């Protein structure tokens, strides 16, 4: 989460005080991403140092200080918004690694293991869904944050279901042992080039 | 982890609370065929659903979800075990008794909505009441008021093919909750609807539960299931696990006051 660019975004609407920036940041992220005071002011100091924002009065303390965005700040914000976050590298997903390790162990019932993780994820999703129940204080930004979390957790459950399905098929016809000397993903990618 | 991987009876002991349950499955087993070709669709399933509770049954296709629902709804008989609705054993009822129970007490929602194409939305909704002997005018008026509650008042006179997928499913839910129904049984109720309409469907079922109905939704979709108070997991015809009551969502939100 880029606090830096979120603050630039808030300042692109007009000049704001330090304390106001912190409150608006938390409100816009549906209170799901809390900021501590120190984080806000060190970020503001760096933005000012880099010429992306400016303030009138160097004497006033952080919370009462009035900040506004510079032209360079607007350009930086626009550039950031249009730059897709780097998703080329698959993340080193701990759950994927747990399942891969479990598959190699003869004593582990993988289907049971998958269910432990599936249940945990569903319980977490139930908790997020509770937030949607009361529509009265469910604003757009909270809705978007909750949706993002539900889709993310859902995709992990769907992966677990897919593992279950593959294991069932492979238990009918056992799969060939992998050659431990070859990094297979890299080899496959190279073959496609 | 409790329940996971243990046999159905162990899970059964944990499912359900001290409250009087409206729907109860006691050690239900369902097999089809016999001899070498016998298939066990459900094995020793015990499940209790209290009034006001929304229970989701999650499992892959072929795990027995739909069979569980048809047996709970008295559309099929279990091979072994008992189904009780409002304390009454289905095995002690005549075919007519069961048919009356389905008309009066149980609302079904299916994936493909099952609306009759030749009837308007209001006529589809009022049908169960009319079949049960309510006069056409009263039944229609009740149907219109249920449709209004679901935001479909203006669509009451439309035929199913004049409605969107989301509207058709809301009509199907209106039909499932009309009258004095106490139990809603839904099989993949969001069908092929998009996530916004799927959410609308679950909100309607949840609000019926808030009025005291018991509901069982079977689905493979975790986003739908997560609306439920309790999610039970079905695998190869057996209940293998269930969720604990979720903690308050407050834990997910960090109030700015803390900092």
Contacts between the chains, C-beta under 8 A, distances in Angstrom:
chain1	res1	chain2	res2	distance
A	22	B	256	7.3
A	23	B	256	6.8
A	26	B	256	4.8
A	30	B	253	7.8
A	31	B	253	4.9
A	31	B	254	6.7
A	31	B	255	6.8
A	31	B	256	6.9
A	32	B	252	6.9
A	32	B	253	6.4
A	32	B	254	7.5
A	34	B	254	3.9
A	34	B	255	7.8
A	34	B	256	6.2
A	34	B	258	7.1
A	34	B	259	6.1
A	35	B	256	7.9
A	35	B	259	7.3
A	36	B	259	4.8
A	37	B	259	6.4
A	109	B	5	6.3
A	111	B	5	7.9
A	111	B	235	7.3
A	112	B	4	5.4
A	112	B	5	4.1
A	115	B	1	7.9
A	115	B	4	5.0
A	115	B	5	7.4
A	115	B	233	6.4
A	115	B	235	7.6
A	115	B	240	6.2
A	115	B	241	5.4
A	116	B	1	5.2
A	116	B	4	6.1
A	118	B	233	7.2
A	119	B	1	7.3
A	119	B	4	7.4
A	119	B	231	8.0
A	119	B	233	6.9
A	119	B	241	5.5
A	119	B	242	7.9
A	119	B	243	6.0
A	121	B	222	7.2
A	122	B	58	7.1
A	122	B	222	5.7
A	122	B	225	6.3
A	122	B	226	6.3
A	122	B	231	5.3
A	122	B	243	5.8
A	123	B	243	5.0
A	123	B	244	6.5
A	123	B	246	5.7
A	125	B	222	5.8
A	125	B	223	7.0
A	125	B	225	7.8
A	125	B	226	3.7
A	126	B	226	4.7
A	126	B	227	8.0
A	126	B	228	7.3
A	126	B	231	7.1
A	126	B	243	6.5
A	126	B	246	4.1
A	127	B	246	4.8
A	127	B	247	6.4
A	127	B	248	7.9
A	127	B	249	5.1
A	127	B	251	7.1
A	127	B	252	6.1
A	128	B	226	7.2
A	128	B	249	6.9
A	128	B	252	6.6
A	129	B	223	7.8
A	129	B	226	4.3
A	129	B	227	5.5
A	130	B	246	6.5
A	130	B	248	7.5
A	130	B	249	4.2
A	131	B	249	4.7
A	131	B	252	6.8
A	131	B	253	7.7
A	132	B	199	7.5
A	133	B	206	7.3
A	150	B	223	5.8
A	150	B	226	7.2
A	151	B	223	7.9
A	153	B	222	7.4
A	154	B	222	5.0
A	154	B	223	5.3
A	157	B	222	4.5
A	158	B	222	7.6
A	161	B	60	6.2
A	161	B	220	7.4
A	164	B	60	6.7
A	165	B	60	6.9
